[in-house]
């Protein structure tokens, strides 16, 4: 389908080869370009590699100058500067829509909007301190309200978030539920190192309480003696997780930095765990299964719906009480019952391919929505 290079804008604070929002945005940019759109990227902090990585696409870059700190002021400046650029672009392209993957109130199409209420509820439920940055919190709350009020179409990753927005007054017809797709060619099983020969349990995250690194260490304290051949690899960024690891004083805990290609860590893992207290979607689950690796996840991770059989892994519910015990039991069950042969690895990969083909992904949704809004504008 061709739109003869109709023009569309995408608003992003940052754009990089890694990161959940950034990866999904990049896939959507590629999908829109393949559908015949010329894309105007309004970005403040692009990774140095991104212009080259997108150089084969019909993309025009618009550098938006703002501040990183304080973030609330930086966001306000970002919105103001983006509006000026959009006003200029719309002189030549009057029907041009703006897409955002964050809560930017001037966008007409929002991909992956999250509920601040659910985020606050998770923090309170799992014993996390209140946010002591009142201006930043005020801005996020206001930006979300305006974003939900102004956007023509909104895509939500979480079923719970979709229901939350509907219950709080957002018209149901404006909200669609989608999933984030992964590249199943890129994330494909490495049969050179069978699961039976791998010696690591893997967890990836930054915030130790939101991502469940705290309870993962507590669960490992219960399990490490029974599994002397296994290690726990914790992949993270920042001092908070490092402090948790240091205080735990547990054997065979490997602290590792985040890297551009996570397959280096995945392909050493016998099992991946995602015990998060809160997630907007959770790529780690689909990536792990696509690589043929079973996964243990909390029910609070929306993508845990992908785990449908014991061969895929285990899902446990975080209640805020004895979660480390629930995680330890789920890990033990998965280690004992999930098959490790090549056929099971291939079966997990095929399951993700089938799941993605049966669900509305962000790229399919966005290409469909921009076509529909174009038709409505023309009519």
N, C-alpha and C positions, 0 to 999 in steps of 0.2 A: 504494500500500500504506500503510495507516495503522496506527500502533501506539498510537493514542489517547493520545498524549503520554506515552509512557514516558520516563523520565528517564535521562540519561547525562551523564558528566562528561568534560571535556577539560582536560588539564593542559598549560600553556604558560608558558615563562619570559617570552616577549614575544609580542605579536600586533600586526601592522602591515599596512598596505595593500601593502607591498613586501617583498621577500625570499623566498627559495625555500620555507623551512619555513612562513613566515607566510602566503604566498599559497596553498599547498596546504592548510594548516589551514583557512583561510577558505572555500575551495571545499568542503571536507568538512563544515564547519559548515552551509553553505547546503544541501548535499545531504541531510544528516541531518534538518535542519529541514523540508525538503520531503518527507521520508519520514515525518514525523509525530512526531519526537522533540523533547522539551524538553531544551535543552542548558545545562548548568552550566559556565561558563567559569572555571577557576581559573588566573588570570593575574597575574603580578607587575608586568610593565611593558607595559601596553597603550598603543598609539598613541592620542593624544587623539581622533582621528577614528573609531576603531573602534566605540565604543558607538553612535554615530549611524549608522554604516554598517550595523550589524547590528540596529538598533532595530526593523526590521520582522519580525524572526525571534523565535521563542519561546526567548529566551536570558536566563539569569540570571547576572549577573556576581558573582564572589567574588574580591575583591582579596586577593592573597597578599603579605604584607609580608616582604621579604627584602633582602639586600644585593646590589649589583652587584659589588663588590670586597671581599675576594678571591672569585673565582668559586666556588671549592670550598666555602667556608663558606656563600656565598649559596645554592648548590644544596642543601646539607644542610638549611639553614633552610627552603627552599622545600618540600622533600619532607616535612619534619616538619609544616609548617603545612598543606600539602595533605591530609595524612593526617587531621589533626584535622577539617578541613572535610568530608572524605569520610565520616568516622565519624558526623558529625552528619546529613549528607544521607541516609545509609543507614538511619537510624532510621525515616525516612518512606518511603524507597525502597530496601528491603533488597537488591534484585537489581541495583542500579545498577552499571554497569561504568565504569571509568576508561580513557580513551584518551590516549596521548601521542604526540607527533611527535619526541620526544627520548628519551634514555635515563633515564626516570624509573622506578625499581624498583617503585613501588607501582601501576603501571598494569597492567591485564589485557589491553589491546590496544595494540600498538605499530605505528605507521606510519612506515616509512622508517628502520628501524634500520640503522646502519652498523658496519662492522668496524674496531675500533681497530688490529687487526693489519695490515690492508691500508693504513690511513692511515700507520702507522709505516713500513711497507715502502716506500711511495711517498716519504716524506720522506728515508729513507736512500738510496734508489736515485737520487734526483735532487739529492743533495748538500745537503739542508737540515739545519740544526743540530737536535740533540736538543732536546726540550722542557725548558727549565730551570725549569719550575714543577712540582716533584715532587708537591706536595700535590694540585694540580689534576689531574695525570696519574693519581695514585693514585685520586682520586675517579672520574674518567671510566672507568678500567678496572674498578673495583668496581661502578659504576652499570651499566655494560654487562653485566657478568656476572650481576648480580642481575636486571636487566631481562629477559635471555634466559632466566633460570631461572624467573622468576615469571609471565611473560606467557603467556596462553592462546593468543593468536594474534599472529603477527608478520608484517609485510609488509616486503619488501626491494625496493629499486629496482634494485640491481645483481645480475646473474647471478653475478658473481664473489663478491660478499658472501654471497649465499645459499649457495653452495657452501662458502665458508669456514666459515660457522656450522655447517653440517651436518657437515663434517669435524672440527669441534671439539665435537661432542656434542649439538647442538641437534636434537631429533627433526624429521625432514623434514616430518611431517604438520602441525607447528605453524608452518611457514614458507611463505608465498606470495610469488611474485614479481609485482610490479605496476609500472605506470608512472605518472608524474605527468601528468595531463592539463592542457592549456591551453585557454583560451577562444578558439576559432577565429573567433568573431564579433569579439572585441576585437583579436586578432592576425590581421588580414586584409590582403591586399596593398594598397598605396597606388599606384594606377596613374597618379596625377597626376605622379609623378616616376619615369619608367621607370629600370630598372637601368642602361641604357646612358648615362643622363645623370648618374648618381651618381659621386662622386669620392672615396669613402672606403672604407677597410678598417676594420672595427670589432672591437675586443676589449673585453670587460667582465670585471672581476675585482678582487679586493681584495689577496689575497696574491700578490705578483709571481712567486714561484717555483711555487707550487701551481697558479696559474691560467695560467702560461706567458707572462706579460708579459715576462719576461726573454728567452726565446727569440724572442718576437714582435719585439722590438726588434732582436735580432741578425739575424733573417730580413729585417726591413725594411732593415737596412744593406746587404744583398745586392741588394735589389729596387728601392730608391727611384730609382736613376738610370735604370733601364729603364722606370719608370712615372712620369714627371714630372708627369702629370696627376692622380695619386692621392695621398691623404694617409692616414696611419694615425691613427685616433682611439682613444685609450686611456681607457676610463671606469673609474674606480677611487675608492677611499676610503682615506685614510691616507697617511703620509709615505713608506713604503717604495717604493711604485710611483713616486711623484714623484721620489725619489732615483735610481731606475733610469733614468727618462726624462731627467733632468738630466745624468747621467753619459754617456748614449749620444750626446748632442750630434748628433742626426740631424735632417735637414730634414723639414718637413711632418709633424711629430708633434703631434697635438692632444690636450692633457690636459684631461679633462672629469670633472665630479663625477657620482656616482650620483644619479639623479632618480626621482621617483615613476612617471613614464610613460616607459619606455624606448623607446617607439615614436619619440620625437623623434630618437633616435640611429639606431635601426634604419632609419628611412625615408630616411636620408642615405647608407646603406651599399650599396656595390656587392657587397661580400663581407663575411661575418662569420667570425671565426676563434675557435675554442675549443680551444687547445692545452694543456689542463690536464694536470698530472701526476696529479691525483686529483680525482674528483667522486663524490658520492653518486648523482646522476642527470644533471643538466645541462639546465636549462630553455632555455638560450640556443639550443640546437640546434633544438628543436621550435618555439620562438618565431620564430626566423629563417626557417625553412622555411614556417611558416604565413603569414609576411609576404611570401613569394615570393622570399626571398633565399637564394642558395646559401651553403654553409658548409663551412669546413675545420675538422676536429676531430681530436683524438687518439683513438686506440682506447681510451685510459684513461678516457674519458668514456662512461659506460654508455649514454647516449642516442644515441651515435654509430651504434648499430644502425639508427637511422631513416634514415641516409644510405645509400641502396641503389643509386643510379645516378649517373653523372657529372653529370646535370642537378641532382641534389641537392647535390653537392659532392664533397669528398675526405676520406678517413680515412687518417691516417698513424700509425705506431706509435712511441711514445716509448720509447727504449732507455736514455737517459741519456748517449748519445754522439752528437754531431753532430745533435741534435734540431732545432737551428735550420736546418740544411741540409735536413732532411726537411720541415720546415714551409715553408721557402721554395719548395721544389719543388712541394709540394701547393698552395700559393697560386698559383704560376705556372700550374700545370695547370688549376686552377679558373678563373682569369681568362681563360685561353685557350679552355676547352672548355664552360663552363657558359653556357647560352643566357640572353639578357637580355630577350627579348621578353615581351609581356604574357601570351601563352599559356603560356610556361614558368613565369612567376610564379604563374599560376592553377593550373598543374599541381602545383607544390610545395605550395601550400595544400591542394589536394584530397588529396595524398598524406598529409599529416598528419591530415586528417579521417578518412581510411580507416584509417590506422595506429591511431589512438585507438579507433576503433570495433571493431577486431579484437583489442585487447589489454585486459587487466584494468587499469582505472585505479584510483587511490587512492579516489576517491569511490564507484565501483561496489563495490569490495572492502569498504570500511568499512560501507556500508549493508547488504551481504550478511552480513558477520560479526556485526554487532550484532543483526541479526534472528535469526541462528542461535544466538548466546549467550543471547538472551532465551528462545528456545524450550527450550534445554537447561536454563536456570534454572527455568523454569515446570514442566518435566517432572520 
